Structure formats: C-alpha cells, structure tokens
Amino acid sequence: MQNEQAMDSPAYKIPESVLVVIYTIEAEVLLIRRADAGTWQSVTGSKDFEEETWHQTACREVMEETGLLATHSEHELADWALENIYEIYPAWRYRYAPHVSHNKERVFGLKLPSQLPIQLSPTEHTEYKWLPWKEAADACFSPSNAEAILMLPSWLQGLR
C-alpha cells in the first residue's frame, strides 16, 4: 500500500539547481530566452535526483539546453564554489513539495574557445544570443545570474 501511494504522489522538483555561465575567452556570454517567461538567462536547472552531483547536473543541463558537451577537451567547466539561496517565486512553487519555499543554486562557469552554434531545447527556450559580459549581466532577469556574470573578468584573469 505504501508503494502504491508513493507511485501516485506527484514528482516534485528538488530545490537544488545549477547556474552555468557559458562564456568565451573574449568575455562574450551566452544568454538563452525562456519559452515560458520570455526572460533572458544563462543555463539553469534542478537536480534530477538527490544523489546527482552538482557537476553532473551542470553537464546535463548544458547539454539539454544548448547541445554543448561541457566535458569536451576544448571546454573548461569550473565549479565557482558559489551558492545562492533564494526564495522561489510564488507562481512556480507548485512545482516543489508544499513546505519548500527556497532554492539552493550552485554556480559554474563554462569557458569556450569561441562562440559556438547552439541547439536549443524548443520546449524550454526560444532563442539565444552572445553578448559582451556587461550587456549580458544587464539583460538577465535573475539578480544572481547578473552577479555571476559580473564576476567574469576575475575568472578570466585567474583571480578567483
């Protein structure tokens, strides 16, 4: 009986996600436009299961949302060791268990040698663009996304 109840219960999102800033060595940042809200952002996404590591989540989300292979030998995926805790917008809380109101977001950077063609997931995003880092930060809907992009010069200079 308990297993039947578990099978009938809704699959809630895990309130742990990644933010992956994809950028070139020239400090151009990839932004993708959300299909549901029309806002611009970097790659983001929640863990699929509790045991999924941050690194696994980042690689999976990059592939799902852009078609890029984060582990390619010419790409450099780095865990920036930054975490943001933010309140989940009320309009999106139905995706989470009833008691969940906040999400933990782990920040990564994915450095590419140059701009690459992107293959968007049409159910999630409608278009993409490459922008200079300051313009990209200004275009982001999410404050934590903008803050991460503003740190980019330090990462490019090896100061972090």
C-alpha positions as CSV (number, residue, x, y, z in Angstrom):
1,M,0.0,0.0,0.0
2,Q,2.8,2.4,0.8
3,N,4.5,1.8,-2.5
4,E,1.2,2.5,-4.3
5,Q,0.9,5.8,-2.6
6,A,4.5,6.7,-3.5
7,M,3.8,5.9,-7.1
8,D,0.7,8.1,-7.1
9,S,2.4,11.1,-5.4
10,P,3.5,13.9,-7.7
11,A,7.2,14.2,-8.6
12,Y,8.3,17.4,-7.1
13,K,11.3,19.4,-8.2
14,I,14.4,19.2,-6.0
15,P,15.1,22.7,-4.6
16,E,18.8,22.5,-5.6
17,S,19.8,23.8,-9.0
18,V,22.8,25.0,-11.0
19,L,23.5,28.2,-12.8
20,V,26.1,27.8,-15.6
21,V,27.6,30.9,-17.1
22,I,28.8,30.0,-20.6
23,Y,31.4,32.4,-22.0
24,T,34.3,32.8,-24.4
25,I,37.9,33.8,-23.8
26,E,36.8,37.1,-25.2
27,A,34.3,37.6,-22.4
28,E,31.2,37.1,-24.6
29,V,28.4,35.4,-22.7
30,L,25.7,33.2,-24.0
31,L,22.1,34.0,-22.9
32,I,19.0,32.0,-23.7
33,R,15.4,33.2,-23.7
34,R,13.0,31.2,-21.6
35,A,10.0,29.9,-23.5
36,D,7.6,30.3,-20.6
37,A,8.5,33.7,-19.3
38,G,10.4,35.4,-22.2
39,T,13.3,36.4,-19.9
40,W,17.0,36.1,-20.7
41,Q,19.3,33.9,-18.6
42,S,22.3,31.6,-18.5
43,V,21.8,27.8,-18.4
44,T,19.9,26.8,-15.2
45,G,18.3,23.6,-14.0
46,S,17.5,21.5,-11.0
47,K,19.0,18.2,-9.9
48,D,17.1,15.2,-11.4
49,F,17.6,13.1,-8.2
50,E,19.1,13.8,-4.8
51,E,22.4,11.9,-5.4
52,E,23.1,13.7,-8.6
53,T,26.3,15.8,-8.1
54,W,26.5,19.5,-8.9
55,H,28.9,18.7,-11.7
56,Q,26.6,16.0,-13.2
57,T,23.7,18.4,-13.0
58,A,25.7,21.2,-14.7
59,C,26.9,18.9,-17.5
60,R,23.4,17.5,-18.1
61,E,21.7,21.0,-18.1
62,V,24.3,22.4,-20.5
63,M,23.7,19.5,-23.0
64,E,19.9,19.7,-22.6
65,E,19.6,23.4,-23.0
66,T,22.4,24.2,-25.6
67,G,23.5,20.9,-27.2
68,L,27.1,21.6,-25.9
69,L,29.2,19.0,-24.3
70,A,30.7,20.5,-21.2
71,T,33.3,17.8,-20.9
72,H,34.7,18.4,-24.4
73,S,38.5,18.7,-24.3
74,E,38.4,22.4,-25.6
75,H,35.8,23.4,-23.0
76,E,36.6,24.2,-19.4
77,L,33.8,23.6,-16.9
78,A,34.6,25.1,-13.4
79,D,32.7,24.9,-10.2
80,W,32.9,28.5,-9.0
81,A,32.2,27.3,-5.4
82,L,29.5,29.9,-5.0
83,E,26.0,29.2,-3.7
84,N,22.9,31.4,-3.7
85,I,19.8,30.8,-1.6
86,Y,16.8,32.5,-3.0
87,E,13.0,32.5,-2.5
88,I,11.1,30.6,-5.2
89,Y,8.6,32.8,-6.9
90,P,5.1,32.0,-5.7
91,A,3.9,31.3,-9.2
92,W,6.4,28.5,-9.5
93,R,6.1,26.9,-6.0
94,Y,3.6,24.4,-7.2
95,R,6.5,22.5,-8.8
96,Y,8.0,21.9,-5.4
97,A,6.9,20.0,-2.3
98,P,4.3,22.0,-0.2
99,H,6.8,23.0,2.5
100,V,9.5,24.2,0.1
101,S,9.9,28.0,-0.3
102,H,13.7,28.4,-1.1
103,N,16.1,27.0,-3.6
104,K,19.9,26.5,-3.4
105,E,21.8,27.4,-6.6
106,R,25.4,26.3,-7.3
107,V,27.3,28.5,-9.8
108,F,29.5,27.1,-12.5
109,G,31.4,28.7,-15.5
110,L,31.9,27.0,-18.8
111,K,34.7,28.6,-20.8
112,L,34.7,28.0,-24.6
113,P,37.5,29.0,-27.1
114,S,35.0,30.9,-29.2
115,Q,31.3,31.4,-29.9
116,L,29.7,28.1,-30.9
117,P,26.4,27.3,-32.6
118,I,23.7,26.4,-30.0
119,Q,21.0,23.8,-30.3
120,L,18.1,25.0,-28.0
121,S,15.6,22.8,-26.4
122,P,12.4,24.2,-28.1
123,T,10.2,23.4,-25.1
124,E,12.5,25.5,-22.8
125,H,14.0,28.3,-24.9
126,T,13.1,30.2,-27.9
127,E,16.3,32.0,-28.9
128,Y,19.9,32.7,-27.9
129,K,22.4,35.4,-28.2
130,W,26.1,36.1,-27.4
131,L,26.7,39.4,-25.7
132,P,29.7,41.2,-24.1
133,W,29.7,40.4,-20.4
134,K,28.4,43.8,-19.1
135,E,25.5,43.7,-21.6
136,A,24.7,40.1,-20.7
137,A,24.6,41.0,-17.0
138,D,22.2,43.9,-17.7
139,A,20.0,41.6,-19.8
140,C,19.5,38.9,-17.2
141,F,16.2,38.7,-15.3
142,S,17.8,36.9,-12.3
143,P,19.9,39.0,-9.9
144,S,22.1,36.0,-9.0
145,N,22.7,35.4,-12.7
146,A,23.7,39.0,-13.3
147,E,26.0,38.9,-10.3
148,A,27.8,35.8,-11.5
149,I,28.3,37.3,-15.0
150,L,29.8,40.5,-13.3
151,M,32.4,38.2,-11.7
152,L,33.6,37.0,-15.2
153,P,36.6,39.4,-15.5
154,S,38.1,38.0,-12.3
155,W,37.7,34.4,-13.6
156,L,39.3,35.3,-17.0
157,Q,42.3,36.9,-15.2
158,G,42.7,33.9,-12.9
159,L,42.0,36.0,-9.8
160,R,39.4,33.6,-8.4
